[in-house]
Amino acid sequence: MDFGRRTLWARLGPVSLRLDVRSLAVCAVLAALSLSVALVALASGDFRLSVSEVVSAVLDRQSFAHTIVVDWRMPRVLAALVFGAALGVSGAIFQSLTRNPLASPDIIGFSTGAYTGALLVMVLAGGSYLRVAGGALAGGLATAALVYLLAYRRGVQGFRLIIVGIAVAATLNSFNTWLMLTADLEVAMAAATWGIGSLNDTGWAQAGLGGVVIGVLLLVAVPLARPLRQLELGDDAARARGVAVEPARLALVALGVALTAAVSAAAGPIVFVALAAGQISRRLTRTAGVALAPAAFLGALMLCACDYVAQHVLPTPLPVGVVTVVLGGGYLIWLLIHESRRRL
């Protein structure tokens, strides 16, 4: 029997879960790699530690190393893992709904909408974390509603959603530029730095609150995974299998936008992780569609690794968004070439 097609069944009360063996193995490997990168990141910096010293520092609350590891470095590392997982799941949701590898919140405008909402709050009402978070969520949901309504013609087709999303994103980018040009210099500089996508100012407040919100949203994603798989078969097939198509699609869109907005509120619009995580994980697991769990683990690994490169590998430390743009741009070029050849 093909190893990639072997499955396990797990039963939790009335719920039965079908688990693909290859997907489980891929998730385990990605989790181990993420943990390894996280430990290296906790040990790296001006005050270098070994991995064993990192573990000792976590346990010894009286040491100076505990302050460095737990108070200074750990919030950033945990935020990279959690935010990366959120972006991976968000990208997987939109790519599954549209059945298009180019569909991700940063391509179809939802990340831009979250940035617009946060930017309006920062410029008009001040930049406390809760205000920015609320603005990002409101902006992302409003943009998603606008794109959904403009793309709706007796249902939502994936290609139409992407084209409308790109157009809305272009309009919002112009509006964001105007806001930056008319804002006070200090506010504009802070907003520009935040808009690149950065974990530099991430502390326990952002990592803790963002982690709780994202954790709840990821739990919500579990019961929505089944209708998401059914929707990949087409609306008619999904209805035949008992799925309420439009309510399920709206719930999934709202979930994907909420995950993106939660990350944007804490760290700015970190782009291309959502685009790449779903498709790369699909190739690793060799599944027909985009699975949420492998995309989450790969997104966590990607963002944590990119942040490590941004901090410790480059000659000058840079925001993580700069690294994800460079890597994501190369991936996007490869994806466009691959898709164009496949369609010939």
Summary of the structure (lengths in Angstrom):
residues: 344
radius of gyration: 20.3
end to end distance: 32.9
largest distance: 65.1
contacts: 1208
relative contact order: 0.16
helix: 76%
strand: 4%
